[in-house]
Amino acid sequence: MATIKDVAMLAGVSTATVSRVMNQTAWVEPVTRERVEKAMRDLNYRRNAAAIALAKRSGDMLGLLTGNLADPFFAHLARGVESVARKQQYRLMVCSGGHDEAMEKAGLDFLVNQGCEAIVVHASRLSEKELLRYGAHFPAMVMVNRYIAGMANRCIWLENRSAAREATLHLLAQGHRCIACVTSDLPIIDRQERLEGYRQAMAEYGITPDKRWVISVPFNEEGGERAAHLLLNSGIPFTAAVTFNDVMAAGIMRVLHQQGIGLPQQLSIVGFDDVVLARYLHPALTTMHYPVEQMARCAAQLAIQLQEGATIPPSANSFTAELVIRDSVAPVSASIHRQASKL
């Protein structure tokens, strides 16, 4: 495996110059930079992320790798981490992984290369094997919204199955039986666990959902709008739907309002997350409250404690969601069944 000395020798420069090119810590003549970068490519040289972090280590830097910051859920997550960073007088550096494996890895590498040792990571696409590898190098890296057995005492996660089960049971208790599950089109663990919770609740009422009852779309407003059209064109007499998050529910509600579908008279909806907009929709959205800020604060505190050398005993860092009842669910009735046939 090539070393920094090999790169320096091939490029005809000092190791210090190679270091300056890699870390962009000082200006280097363009011709020299090009020569160093070519030598790195020719030798297939890869920087050692752990070594770079060690060289740049900063005891008061907290890193956060999160999802799409345009999503209200991740804004809440970031706010929770930021509140701890301010209180502990840590500087905060944030990267977005965008629910993309390559972007998540690049974001994590960036935080590491900037010297972050305490890191809160929300990564939905990176493999457990890859995250365990990072975790072995960085003992103050904490996972949020994900459970990995090999680093369980550094994971903060939500009990997704029980939350989705409770959301579905709420609709079943109101007499609904033909219930759609509008979920993410990404193969992430949250999707799998919530589908299991939905199916478990339906099974408790002796119902086996047809595969067409599960609608997979992007988990944003546009995905919700697409799901609404699929609901309308399915030919299935749905009377209710559970959604992967509140913004998808908002997209569904917008299209159904445009089509003159009465909510919740013709279709009841339960969201997930309880972001701020949920209470301002019309009707106000019944949803599962996801304590993401509390979880984020817990993760940030744990990362800082580990970075400062604290010994953390093995413990269960799981959180539960709470049903928030508002106005988007109505009891099913014969009239609703007749109206639902128009969907």
MOKA-V884158 format. One line per field, one symbol per residue. ss: DSSP state (H for helix, E for strand, C for the rest). Layout:
ss=???
This chain:
ss=CCCHHHHHHHHCCCHHHHHHHHHCCCCCCHHHHHHHHHHHHHCCCCCCHHHHHHHHCCCCEEEEEECCCCCHHHHHHHHHHHHHHHHCCCEEEEEECCCCHHHHHHHHHHHHHCCCCEEEECCCCCCHHHHHHHHHHCCCEEEECCCCHHHHHHEEEECHHHHHHHHHHHHHHCCCCCEEEEEECCCCHHHHHHHHHHHHHHHHCCCCCCHHHEEEECCCHHHHHHHHHHHHHCCCCCCEEEECCHHHHHHHHHHHHHCCCCCCCCCEEEEEECCHHHHHCCCCCEEEECCHHHHHHHHHHHHHHHHCCCCCCCCCCEECCEEECCCCCCCCCHHHHHHHCCC
